[in-house]
């Protein structure tokens, strides 16, 4: 399945999801993450959407890592799978 940035962001604004991707160093990582404001301490929203405050590009997505309780990002082209929960 091919993932695009808009689909991933929309999914994460409405759910907690598990994203598996390849890190820049080649390691595979599985991350439970979201953009749901109720899971993000001191979340800042614009037009109802959570803003990370991190620099993003057309190729990256910044998300709230549920296990590390901090912002993390991944490259869209490195995503292998996305599942709810």
PDB file of N, CA, C and O in Angstrom:
ATOM      1  N   UNK A   1       0.848  -1.187   0.000  1.00  0.00           N
ATOM      2  CA  UNK A   1       0.000   0.000   0.000  1.00  0.00           C
ATOM      3  C   UNK A   1       0.892   1.249   0.000  1.00  0.00           C
ATOM      4  O   UNK A   1       1.905   1.296   0.697  1.00  0.00           O
ATOM      5  N   UNK A   2       0.512   2.233  -0.772  1.00  0.00           N
ATOM      6  CA  UNK A   2       1.238   3.505  -0.830  1.00  0.00           C
ATOM      7  C   UNK A   2       0.558   4.481   0.134  1.00  0.00           C
ATOM      8  O   UNK A   2      -0.663   4.639   0.114  1.00  0.00           O
ATOM      9  N   UNK A   3       1.355   5.126   0.967  1.00  0.00           N
ATOM     10  CA  UNK A   3       0.834   6.089   1.935  1.00  0.00           C
ATOM     11  C   UNK A   3       1.216   7.486   1.474  1.00  0.00           C
ATOM     12  O   UNK A   3       2.333   7.703   1.005  1.00  0.00           O
ATOM     13  N   UNK A   4       0.292   8.435   1.605  1.00  0.00           N
ATOM     14  CA  UNK A   4       0.664   9.815   1.329  1.00  0.00           C
ATOM     15  C   UNK A   4       0.506  10.635   2.603  1.00  0.00           C
ATOM     16  O   UNK A   4      -0.214  10.251   3.524  1.00  0.00           O
ATOM     17  N   UNK A   5       1.178  11.746   2.633  1.00  0.00           N
ATOM     18  CA  UNK A   5       1.250  12.589   3.831  1.00  0.00           C
ATOM     19  C   UNK A   5      -0.134  12.998   4.327  1.00  0.00           C
ATOM     20  O   UNK A   5      -0.407  12.919   5.524  1.00  0.00           O
ATOM     21  N   UNK A   6      -0.999  13.428   3.431  1.00  0.00           N
ATOM     22  CA  UNK A   6      -2.333  13.902   3.826  1.00  0.00           C
ATOM     23  C   UNK A   6      -3.160  12.793   4.450  1.00  0.00           C
ATOM     24  O   UNK A   6      -3.848  13.024   5.445  1.00  0.00           O
ATOM     25  N   UNK A   7      -3.108  11.586   3.883  1.00  0.00           N
ATOM     26  CA  UNK A   7      -3.869  10.465   4.436  1.00  0.00           C
ATOM     27  C   UNK A   7      -3.381  10.083   5.830  1.00  0.00           C
ATOM     28  O   UNK A   7      -4.180   9.812   6.726  1.00  0.00           O
ATOM     29  N   UNK A   8      -2.071  10.065   6.002  1.00  0.00           N
ATOM     30  CA  UNK A   8      -1.506   9.718   7.312  1.00  0.00           C
ATOM     31  C   UNK A   8      -1.897  10.765   8.352  1.00  0.00           C
ATOM     32  O   UNK A   8      -2.317  10.420   9.456  1.00  0.00           O
ATOM     33  N   UNK A   9      -1.760  12.039   8.000  1.00  0.00           N
ATOM     34  CA  UNK A   9      -2.095  13.110   8.938  1.00  0.00           C
ATOM     35  C   UNK A   9      -3.578  13.058   9.315  1.00  0.00           C
ATOM     36  O   UNK A   9      -3.923  13.190  10.489  1.00  0.00           O
ATOM     37  N   UNK A  10      -4.440  12.869   8.342  1.00  0.00           N
ATOM     38  CA  UNK A  10      -5.876  12.794   8.614  1.00  0.00           C
ATOM     39  C   UNK A  10      -6.193  11.621   9.543  1.00  0.00           C
ATOM     40  O   UNK A  10      -6.970  11.766  10.488  1.00  0.00           O
ATOM     41  N   UNK A  11      -5.601  10.478   9.278  1.00  0.00           N
ATOM     42  CA  UNK A  11      -5.804   9.310  10.129  1.00  0.00           C
ATOM     43  C   UNK A  11      -5.366   9.602  11.564  1.00  0.00           C
ATOM     44  O   UNK A  11      -6.062   9.237  12.512  1.00  0.00           O
ATOM     45  N   UNK A  12      -4.207  10.264  11.729  1.00  0.00           N
ATOM     46  CA  UNK A  12      -3.666  10.526  13.065  1.00  0.00           C
ATOM     47  C   UNK A  12      -4.400  11.644  13.797  1.00  0.00           C
ATOM     48  O   UNK A  12      -4.345  11.706  15.026  1.00  0.00           O
ATOM     49  N   UNK A  13      -5.081  12.523  13.080  1.00  0.00           N
ATOM     50  CA  UNK A  13      -5.904  13.542  13.731  1.00  0.00           C
ATOM     51  C   UNK A  13      -7.167  12.934  14.325  1.00  0.00           C
ATOM     52  O   UNK A  13      -7.828  13.558  15.155  1.00  0.00           O
ATOM     53  N   UNK A  14      -7.505  11.719  13.903  1.00  0.00           N
ATOM     54  CA  UNK A  14      -8.734  11.074  14.353  1.00  0.00           C
ATOM     55  C   UNK A  14      -8.517   9.793  15.135  1.00  0.00           C
ATOM     56  O   UNK A  14      -9.478   9.224  15.652  1.00  0.00           O
ATOM     57  N   UNK A  15      -7.270   9.320  15.238  1.00  0.00           N
ATOM     58  CA  UNK A  15      -6.993   8.016  15.843  1.00  0.00           C
ATOM     59  C   UNK A  15      -5.605   7.972  16.469  1.00  0.00           C
ATOM     60  O   UNK A  15      -4.754   8.828  16.231  1.00  0.00           O
ATOM     61  N   UNK A  16      -5.419   6.940  17.276  1.00  0.00           N
ATOM     62  CA  UNK A  16      -4.078   6.514  17.674  1.00  0.00           C
ATOM     63  C   UNK A  16      -3.741   5.388  16.709  1.00  0.00           C
ATOM     64  O   UNK A  16      -4.556   4.492  16.492  1.00  0.00           O
ATOM     65  N   UNK A  17      -2.549   5.426  16.128  1.00  0.00           N
ATOM     66  CA  UNK A  17      -2.164   4.417  15.143  1.00  0.00           C
ATOM     67  C   UNK A  17      -0.755   3.917  15.421  1.00  0.00           C
ATOM     68  O   UNK A  17       0.033   4.567  16.107  1.00  0.00           O
ATOM     69  N   UNK A  18      -0.462   2.757  14.877  1.00  0.00           N
ATOM     70  CA  UNK A  18       0.882   2.200  14.928  1.00  0.00           C
ATOM     71  C   UNK A  18       1.473   2.318  13.534  1.00  0.00           C
ATOM     72  O   UNK A  18       0.941   1.774  12.566  1.00  0.00           O
ATOM     73  N   UNK A  19       2.584   3.042  13.451  1.00  0.00           N
ATOM     74  CA  UNK A  19       3.247   3.284  12.173  1.00  0.00           C
ATOM     75  C   UNK A  19       4.586   2.552  12.185  1.00  0.00           C
ATOM     76  O   UNK A  19       5.387   2.723  13.105  1.00  0.00           O
ATOM     77  N   UNK A  20       4.820   1.750  11.177  1.00  0.00           N
ATOM     78  CA  UNK A  20       6.104   1.074  11.008  1.00  0.00           C
ATOM     79  C   UNK A  20       6.809   1.734   9.831  1.00  0.00           C
ATOM     80  O   UNK A  20       6.238   1.882   8.751  1.00  0.00           O
ATOM     81  N   UNK A  21       8.058   2.128  10.059  1.00  0.00           N
ATOM     82  CA  UNK A  21       8.816   2.842   9.032  1.00  0.00           C
ATOM     83  C   UNK A  21      10.296   2.517   9.165  1.00  0.00           C
ATOM     84  O   UNK A  21      10.731   1.941  10.162  1.00  0.00           O
ATOM     85  N   UNK A  22      11.056   2.890   8.157  1.00  0.00           N
ATOM     86  CA  UNK A  22      12.501   2.705   8.173  1.00  0.00           C
ATOM     87  C   UNK A  22      13.151   4.036   8.529  1.00  0.00           C
ATOM     88  O   UNK A  22      12.932   5.047   7.861  1.00  0.00           O
ATOM     89  N   UNK A  23      13.957   4.021   9.598  1.00  0.00           N
ATOM     90  CA  UNK A  23      14.654   5.224  10.026  1.00  0.00           C
ATOM     91  C   UNK A  23      15.764   5.566   9.027  1.00  0.00           C
ATOM     92  O   UNK A  23      16.136   4.742   8.192  1.00  0.00           O
ATOM     93  N   UNK A  24      16.276   6.773   9.126  1.00  0.00           N
ATOM     94  CA  UNK A  24      17.342   7.238   8.231  1.00  0.00           C
ATOM     95  C   UNK A  24      18.555   6.309   8.288  1.00  0.00           C
ATOM     96  O   UNK A  24      19.228   6.104   7.277  1.00  0.00           O
ATOM     97  N   UNK A  25      18.838   5.748   9.468  1.00  0.00           N
ATOM     98  CA  UNK A  25      20.003   4.871   9.617  1.00  0.00           C
ATOM     99  C   UNK A  25      19.739   3.445   9.125  1.00  0.00           C
ATOM    100  O   UNK A  25      20.616   2.588   9.229  1.00  0.00           O
ATOM    101  N   UNK A  26      18.537   3.181   8.587  1.00  0.00           N
ATOM    102  CA  UNK A  26      18.215   1.869   8.041  1.00  0.00           C
ATOM    103  C   UNK A  26      17.464   0.951   8.988  1.00  0.00           C
ATOM    104  O   UNK A  26      16.949  -0.083   8.562  1.00  0.00           O
ATOM    105  N   UNK A  27      17.392   1.308  10.265  1.00  0.00           N
ATOM    106  CA  UNK A  27      16.653   0.496  11.229  1.00  0.00           C
ATOM    107  C   UNK A  27      15.151   0.613  11.000  1.00  0.00           C
ATOM    108  O   UNK A  27      14.652   1.666  10.605  1.00  0.00           O
ATOM    109  N   UNK A  28      14.439  -0.480  11.254  1.00  0.00           N
ATOM    110  CA  UNK A  28      12.983  -0.429  11.207  1.00  0.00           C
ATOM    111  C   UNK A  28      12.476  -0.030  12.588  1.00  0.00           C
ATOM    112  O   UNK A  28      12.986  -0.503  13.604  1.00  0.00           O
ATOM    113  N   UNK A  29      11.483   0.830  12.621  1.00  0.00           N
ATOM    114  CA  UNK A  29      10.907   1.283  13.896  1.00  0.00           C
ATOM    115  C   UNK A  29       9.398   1.184  13.824  1.00  0.00           C
ATOM    116  O   UNK A  29       8.790   1.492  12.799  1.00  0.00           O
ATOM    117  N   UNK A  30       8.799   0.751  14.921  1.00  0.00           N
ATOM    118  CA  UNK A  30       7.351   0.731  15.065  1.00  0.00           C
ATOM    119  C   UNK A  30       7.004   1.717  16.168  1.00  0.00           C
ATOM    120  O   UNK A  30       7.544   1.637  17.271  1.00  0.00           O
ATOM    121  N   UNK A  31       6.105   2.645  15.870  1.00  0.00           N
ATOM    122  CA  UNK A  31       5.782   3.722  16.800  1.00  0.00           C
ATOM    123  C   UNK A  31       4.267   3.865  16.939  1.00  0.00           C
ATOM    124  O   UNK A  31       3.546   3.987  15.948  1.00  0.00           O
ATOM    125  N   UNK A  32       3.804   3.848  18.185  1.00  0.00           N
ATOM    126  CA  UNK A  32       2.401   4.142  18.483  1.00  0.00           C
ATOM    127  C   UNK A  32       2.302   5.656  18.601  1.00  0.00           C
ATOM    128  O   UNK A  32       2.949   6.254  19.460  1.00  0.00           O
ATOM    129  N   UNK A  33       1.495   6.284  17.741  1.00  0.00           N
ATOM    130  CA  UNK A  33       1.495   7.741  17.685  1.00  0.00           C
ATOM    131  C   UNK A  33       0.115   8.292  17.339  1.00  0.00           C
ATOM    132  O   UNK A  33      -0.791   7.550  16.959  1.00  0.00           O
ATOM    133  N   UNK A  34      -0.024   9.610  17.478  1.00  0.00           N
ATOM    134  CA  UNK A  34      -1.297  10.263  17.204  1.00  0.00           C
ATOM    135  C   UNK A  34      -1.091  11.756  16.988  1.00  0.00           C
ATOM    136  O   UNK A  34      -0.011  12.301  17.215  1.00  0.00           O
ATOM    137  N   UNK A  35      -2.165  12.394  16.543  1.00  0.00           N
ATOM    138  CA  UNK A  35      -2.273  13.852  16.522  1.00  0.00           C
ATOM    139  C   UNK A  35      -3.568  14.276  17.210  1.00  0.00           C
ATOM    140  O   UNK A  35      -4.032  15.401  17.027  1.00  0.00           O
ATOM    141  N   UNK A  36      -4.155  13.370  18.007  1.00  0.00           N
ATOM    142  CA  UNK A  36      -5.356  13.680  18.782  1.00  0.00           C
ATOM    143  C   UNK A  36      -4.977  14.558  19.969  1.00  0.00           C
ATOM    144  O   UNK A  36      -4.149  14.167  20.792  1.00  0.00           O
ATOM    145  N   UNK A  37      -5.573  15.732  20.062  1.00  0.00           N
ATOM    146  CA  UNK A  37      -5.180  16.696  21.092  1.00  0.00           C
ATOM    147  C   UNK A  37      -5.351  16.174  22.510  1.00  0.00           C
ATOM    148  O   UNK A  37      -4.594  16.567  23.398  1.00  0.00           O
ATOM    149  N   UNK A  38      -6.332  15.293  22.752  1.00  0.00           N
ATOM    150  CA  UNK A  38      -6.536  14.806  24.121  1.00  0.00           C
ATOM    151  C   UNK A  38      -5.401  13.912  24.618  1.00  0.00           C
ATOM    152  O   UNK A  38      -5.322  13.628  25.813  1.00  0.00           O
ATOM    153  N   UNK A  39      -4.529  13.470  23.725  1.00  0.00           N
ATOM    154  CA  UNK A  39      -3.383  12.647  24.121  1.00  0.00           C
ATOM    155  C   UNK A  39      -2.085  13.442  24.204  1.00  0.00           C
ATOM    156  O   UNK A  39      -1.049  12.901  24.590  1.00  0.00           O
ATOM    157  N   UNK A  40      -2.136  14.739  23.839  1.00  0.00           N
ATOM    158  CA  UNK A  40      -0.917  15.542  23.753  1.00  0.00           C
ATOM    159  C   UNK A  40      -0.946  16.655  24.798  1.00  0.00           C
ATOM    160  O   UNK A  40      -1.781  17.556  24.719  1.00  0.00           O
ATOM    161  N   UNK A  41      -0.034  16.600  25.782  1.00  0.00           N
ATOM    162  CA  UNK A  41       0.003  17.662  26.782  1.00  0.00           C
ATOM    163  C   UNK A  41       0.281  19.018  26.141  1.00  0.00           C
ATOM    164  O   UNK A  41       1.136  19.137  25.263  1.00  0.00           O
ATOM    165  N   UNK A  42      -0.439  20.027  26.583  1.00  0.00           N
ATOM    166  CA  UNK A  42      -0.252  21.391  26.095  1.00  0.00           C
ATOM    167  C   UNK A  42      -0.345  21.502  24.571  1.00  0.00           C
ATOM    168  O   UNK A  42       0.398  22.257  23.944  1.00  0.00           O
ATOM    169  N   UNK A  43      -1.263  20.741  23.994  1.00  0.00           N
ATOM    170  CA  UNK A  43      -1.414  20.746  22.535  1.00  0.00           C
ATOM    171  C   UNK A  43      -1.865  22.117  22.048  1.00  0.00           C
ATOM    172  O   UNK A  43      -2.750  22.739  22.635  1.00  0.00           O
ATOM    173  N   UNK A  44      -1.245  22.575  20.970  1.00  0.00           N
ATOM    174  CA  UNK A  44      -1.622  23.812  20.304  1.00  0.00           C
ATOM    175  C   UNK A  44      -2.389  23.425  19.047  1.00  0.00           C
ATOM    176  O   UNK A  44      -1.929  22.591  18.268  1.00  0.00           O
ATOM    177  N   UNK A  45      -3.556  24.031  18.849  1.00  0.00           N
ATOM    178  CA  UNK A  45      -4.345  23.697  17.669  1.00  0.00           C
ATOM    179  C   UNK A  45      -4.557  24.925  16.788  1.00  0.00           C
ATOM    180  O   UNK A  45      -4.597  26.059  17.266  1.00  0.00           O
ATOM    181  N   UNK A  46      -4.689  24.670  15.507  1.00  0.00           N
ATOM    182  CA  UNK A  46      -5.040  25.685  14.522  1.00  0.00           C
ATOM    183  C   UNK A  46      -6.121  25.081  13.649  1.00  0.00           C
ATOM    184  O   UNK A  46      -5.928  24.022  13.053  1.00  0.00           O
ATOM    185  N   UNK A  47      -7.261  25.754  13.572  1.00  0.00           N
ATOM    186  CA  UNK A  47      -8.396  25.237  12.808  1.00  0.00           C
ATOM    187  C   UNK A  47      -8.760  23.817  13.228  1.00  0.00           C
ATOM    188  O   UNK A  47      -9.142  22.993  12.396  1.00  0.00           O
ATOM    189  N   UNK A  48      -8.639  23.536  14.528  1.00  0.00           N
ATOM    190  CA  UNK A  48      -8.994  22.224  15.055  1.00  0.00           C
ATOM    191  C   UNK A  48      -7.944  21.149  14.849  1.00  0.00           C
ATOM    192  O   UNK A  48      -8.161  20.001  15.238  1.00  0.00           O
ATOM    193  N   UNK A  49      -6.813  21.487  14.249  1.00  0.00           N
ATOM    194  CA  UNK A  49      -5.746  20.519  13.995  1.00  0.00           C
ATOM    195  C   UNK A  49      -4.568  20.803  14.915  1.00  0.00           C
ATOM    196  O   UNK A  49      -4.196  21.959  15.116  1.00  0.00           O
ATOM    197  N   UNK A  50      -3.984  19.755  15.471  1.00  0.00           N
ATOM    198  CA  UNK A  50      -2.842  19.892  16.374  1.00  0.00           C
ATOM    199  C   UNK A  50      -1.615  20.323  15.591  1.00  0.00           C
ATOM    200  O   UNK A  50      -1.338  19.816  14.504  1.00  0.00           O
ATOM    201  N   UNK A  51      -0.884  21.271  16.166  1.00  0.00           N
ATOM    202  CA  UNK A  51       0.355  21.755  15.562  1.00  0.00           C
ATOM    203  C   UNK A  51       1.521  21.329  16.454  1.00  0.00           C
ATOM    204  O   UNK A  51       1.497  21.577  17.659  1.00  0.00           O
ATOM    205  N   UNK A  52       2.527  20.698  15.882  1.00  0.00           N
ATOM    206  CA  UNK A  52       3.650  20.183  16.666  1.00  0.00           C
ATOM    207  C   UNK A  52       4.637  21.267  17.054  1.00  0.00           C
ATOM    208  O   UNK A  52       5.345  21.134  18.052  1.00  0.00           O
ATOM    209  N   UNK A  53       4.691  22.336  16.276  1.00  0.00           N
ATOM    210  CA  UNK A  53       5.703  23.353  16.522  1.00  0.00           C
ATOM    211  C   UNK A  53       7.050  22.971  15.933  1.00  0.00           C
ATOM    212  O   UNK A  53       8.022  23.717  16.055  1.00  0.00           O
ATOM    213  N   UNK A  54       7.109  21.814  15.296  1.00  0.00           N
ATOM    214  CA  UNK A  54       8.345  21.350  14.667  1.00  0.00           C
ATOM    215  C   UNK A  54       8.315  21.685  13.185  1.00  0.00           C
ATOM    216  O   UNK A  54       7.249  21.787  12.579  1.00  0.00           O
ATOM    217  N   UNK A  55       9.490  21.853  12.616  1.00  0.00           N
ATOM    218  CA  UNK A  55       9.582  22.108  11.187  1.00  0.00           C
ATOM    219  C   UNK A  55       9.192  20.841  10.434  1.00  0.00           C
ATOM    220  O   UNK A  55       9.713  19.757  10.694  1.00  0.00           O
ATOM    221  N   UNK A  56       8.270  21.004   9.500  1.00  0.00           N
ATOM    222  CA  UNK A  56       7.860  19.881   8.677  1.00  0.00           C
ATOM    223  C   UNK A  56       8.134  20.210   7.223  1.00  0.00           C
ATOM    224  O   UNK A  56       8.208  21.376   6.833  1.00  0.00           O
ATOM    225  N   UNK A  57       8.282  19.160   6.428  1.00  0.00           N
ATOM    226  CA  UNK A  57       8.441  19.317   4.996  1.00  0.00           C
ATOM    227  C   UNK A  57       7.339  18.524   4.309  1.00  0.00           C
ATOM    228  O   UNK A  57       6.540  17.860   4.969  1.00  0.00           O
ATOM    229  N   UNK A  58       7.299  18.593   3.003  1.00  0.00           N
ATOM    230  CA  UNK A  58       6.309  17.830   2.241  1.00  0.00           C
ATOM    231  C   UNK A  58       6.561  16.331   2.356  1.00  0.00           C
ATOM    232  O   UNK A  58       5.701  15.527   1.997  1.00  0.00           O
ATOM    233  N   UNK A  59       7.738  15.950   2.853  1.00  0.00           N
ATOM    234  CA  UNK A  59       8.107  14.532   2.938  1.00  0.00           C
ATOM    235  C   UNK A  59       8.082  13.969   4.344  1.00  0.00           C
ATOM    236  O   UNK A  59       8.327  12.776   4.523  1.00  0.00           O
ATOM    237  N   UNK A  60       7.792  14.793   5.360  1.00  0.00           N
ATOM    238  CA  UNK A  60       7.818  14.303   6.738  1.00  0.00           C
ATOM    239  C   UNK A  60       6.498  14.566   7.449  1.00  0.00           C
ATOM    240  O   UNK A  60       5.712  15.430   7.058  1.00  0.00           O
ATOM    241  N   UNK A  61       6.283  13.787   8.512  1.00  0.00           N
ATOM    242  CA  UNK A  61       5.114  13.971   9.369  1.00  0.00           C
ATOM    243  C   UNK A  61       5.616  14.005  10.809  1.00  0.00           C
ATOM    244  O   UNK A  61       6.335  13.100  11.233  1.00  0.00           O
ATOM    245  N   UNK A  62       5.247  15.037  11.566  1.00  0.00           N
ATOM    246  CA  UNK A  62       5.554  15.113  12.991  1.00  0.00           C
ATOM    247  C   UNK A  62       4.351  14.599  13.759  1.00  0.00           C
ATOM    248  O   UNK A  62       3.215  14.995  13.498  1.00  0.00           O
ATOM    249  N   UNK A  63       4.615  13.708  14.715  1.00  0.00           N
ATOM    250  CA  UNK A  63       3.543  13.051  15.467  1.00  0.00           C
ATOM    251  C   UNK A  63       3.907  12.985  16.946  1.00  0.00           C
ATOM    252  O   UNK A  63       5.072  13.131  17.317  1.00  0.00           O
ATOM    253  N   UNK A  64       2.907  12.765  17.778  1.00  0.00           N
ATOM    254  CA  UNK A  64       3.130  12.563  19.204  1.00  0.00           C
ATOM    255  C   UNK A  64       3.364  11.079  19.433  1.00  0.00           C
ATOM    256  O   UNK A  64       2.476  10.264  19.182  1.00  0.00           O
ATOM    257  N   UNK A  65       4.559  10.719  19.910  1.00  0.00           N
ATOM    258  CA  UNK A  65       4.911   9.337  20.215  1.00  0.00           C
ATOM    259  C   UNK A  65       4.304   8.985  21.569  1.00  0.00           C
ATOM    260  O   UNK A  65       4.692   9.554  22.590  1.00  0.00           O
ATOM    261  N   UNK A  66       3.359   8.055  21.586  1.00  0.00           N
ATOM    262  CA  UNK A  66       2.620   7.703  22.797  1.00  0.00           C
ATOM    263  C   UNK A  66       3.508   7.023  23.849  1.00  0.00           C
ATOM    264  O   UNK A  66       3.239   7.129  25.046  1.00  0.00           O
ATOM    265  N   UNK A  67       4.551   6.334  23.413  1.00  0.00           N
ATOM    266  CA  UNK A  67       5.429   5.639  24.354  1.00  0.00           C
ATOM    267  C   UNK A  67       6.524   6.537  24.910  1.00  0.00           C
ATOM    268  O   UNK A  67       6.890   6.413  26.078  1.00  0.00           O
ATOM    269  N   UNK A  68       7.048   7.433  24.094  1.00  0.00           N
ATOM    270  CA  UNK A  68       8.118   8.330  24.542  1.00  0.00           C
ATOM    271  C   UNK A  68       7.590   9.640  25.101  1.00  0.00           C
ATOM    272  O   UNK A  68       8.343  10.415  25.692  1.00  0.00           O
ATOM    273  N   UNK A  69       6.263   9.896  24.912  1.00  0.00           N
ATOM    274  CA  UNK A  69       5.638  11.133  25.363  1.00  0.00           C
ATOM    275  C   UNK A  69       6.393  12.364  24.877  1.00  0.00           C
ATOM    276  O   UNK A  69       6.721  13.268  25.646  1.00  0.00           O
ATOM    277  N   UNK A  70       6.656  12.367  23.577  1.00  0.00           N
ATOM    278  CA  UNK A  70       7.373  13.477  22.967  1.00  0.00           C
ATOM    279  C   UNK A  70       7.091  13.472  21.465  1.00  0.00           C
ATOM    280  O   UNK A  70       6.573  12.499  20.918  1.00  0.00           O
ATOM    281  N   UNK A  71       7.440  14.572  20.818  1.00  0.00           N
ATOM    282  CA  UNK A  71       7.271  14.673  19.372  1.00  0.00           C
ATOM    283  C   UNK A  71       8.366  13.896  18.669  1.00  0.00           C
ATOM    284  O   UNK A  71       9.532  13.938  19.063  1.00  0.00           O
ATOM    285  N   UNK A  72       7.972  13.183  17.620  1.00  0.00           N
ATOM    286  CA  UNK A  72       8.896  12.480  16.746  1.00  0.00           C
ATOM    287  C   UNK A  72       8.418  12.704  15.319  1.00  0.00           C
ATOM    288  O   UNK A  72       7.291  13.149  15.103  1.00  0.00           O
ATOM    289  N   UNK A  73       9.255  12.402  14.362  1.00  0.00           N
ATOM    290  CA  UNK A  73       8.839  12.539  12.960  1.00  0.00           C
ATOM    291  C   UNK A  73       9.381  11.371  12.154  1.00  0.00           C
ATOM    292  O   UNK A  73      10.316  10.682  12.563  1.00  0.00           O
ATOM    293  N   UNK A  74       8.767  11.171  10.997  1.00  0.00           N
ATOM    294  CA  UNK A  74       9.217  10.140  10.073  1.00  0.00           C
ATOM    295  C   UNK A  74       9.001  10.631   8.648  1.00  0.00           C
ATOM    296  O   UNK A  74       8.183  11.516   8.398  1.00  0.00           O
ATOM    297  N   UNK A  75       9.744  10.045   7.725  1.00  0.00           N
ATOM    298  CA  UNK A  75       9.598  10.362   6.310  1.00  0.00           C
ATOM    299  C   UNK A  75       8.452   9.530   5.739  1.00  0.00           C
ATOM    300  O   UNK A  75       8.379   8.325   5.981  1.00  0.00           O
ATOM    301  N   UNK A  76       7.582  10.151   5.003  1.00  0.00           N
ATOM    302  CA  UNK A  76       6.422   9.467   4.427  1.00  0.00           C
ATOM    303  C   UNK A  76       6.867   8.329   3.512  1.00  0.00           C
ATOM    304  O   UNK A  76       6.254   7.261   3.515  1.00  0.00           O
ATOM    305  N   UNK A  77       7.918   8.542   2.733  1.00  0.00           N
ATOM    306  CA  UNK A  77       8.360   7.502   1.803  1.00  0.00           C
ATOM    307  C   UNK A  77       8.996   6.305   2.482  1.00  0.00           C
ATOM    308  O   UNK A  77       9.302   5.312   1.821  1.00  0.00           O
ATOM    309  N   UNK A  78       9.202   6.379   3.804  1.00  0.00           N
ATOM    310  CA  UNK A  78       9.786   5.255   4.545  1.00  0.00           C
ATOM    311  C   UNK A  78       8.730   4.410   5.258  1.00  0.00           C
ATOM    312  O   UNK A  78       9.059   3.399   5.877  1.00  0.00           O
ATOM    313  N   UNK A  79       7.465   4.819   5.172  1.00  0.00           N
ATOM    314  CA  UNK A  79       6.397   4.098   5.889  1.00  0.00           C
ATOM    315  C   UNK A  79       6.130   2.756   5.222  1.00  0.00           C
ATOM    316  O   UNK A  79       5.926   2.664   4.012  1.00  0.00           O
ATOM    317  N   UNK A  80       6.139   1.707   6.062  1.00  0.00           N
ATOM    318  CA  UNK A  80       5.866   0.357   5.582  1.00  0.00           C
ATOM    319  C   UNK A  80       4.423  -0.046   5.876  1.00  0.00           C
ATOM    320  O   UNK A  80       3.788  -0.739   5.081  1.00  0.00           O
ATOM    321  N   UNK A  81       3.904   0.403   7.044  1.00  0.00           N
ATOM    322  CA  UNK A  81       2.520   0.052   7.381  1.00  0.00           C
ATOM    323  C   UNK A  81       1.971   1.044   8.405  1.00  0.00           C
ATOM    324  O   UNK A  81       2.711   1.669   9.165  1.00  0.00           O
ATOM    325  N   UNK A  82       0.641   1.160   8.393  1.00  0.00           N
ATOM    326  CA  UNK A  82      -0.082   1.975   9.362  1.00  0.00           C
ATOM    327  C   UNK A  82      -1.303   1.155   9.782  1.00  0.00           C
ATOM    328  O   UNK A  82      -2.073   0.693   8.940  1.00  0.00           O
ATOM    329  N   UNK A  83      -1.468   0.983  11.096  1.00  0.00           N
ATOM    330  CA  UNK A  83      -2.642   0.259  11.590  1.00  0.00           C
ATOM    331  C   UNK A  83      -3.218   0.993  12.784  1.00  0.00           C
ATOM    332  O   UNK A  83      -2.486   1.661  13.515  1.00  0.00           O
ATOM    333  N   UNK A  84      -4.513   0.877  12.990  1.00  0.00           N
ATOM    334  CA  UNK A  84      -5.160   1.540  14.116  1.00  0.00           C
ATOM    335  C   UNK A  84      -4.823   0.826  15.407  1.00  0.00           C
ATOM    336  O   UNK A  84      -4.713  -0.398  15.463  1.00  0.00           O
ATOM    337  N   UNK A  85      -4.659   1.649  16.463  1.00  0.00           N
ATOM    338  CA  UNK A  85      -4.414   1.084  17.782  1.00  0.00           C
ATOM    339  C   UNK A  85      -2.979   1.092  18.202  1.00  0.00           C
ATOM    340  O   UNK A  85      -2.654   0.638  19.299  1.00  0.00           O
TER     341      UNK A  85
END
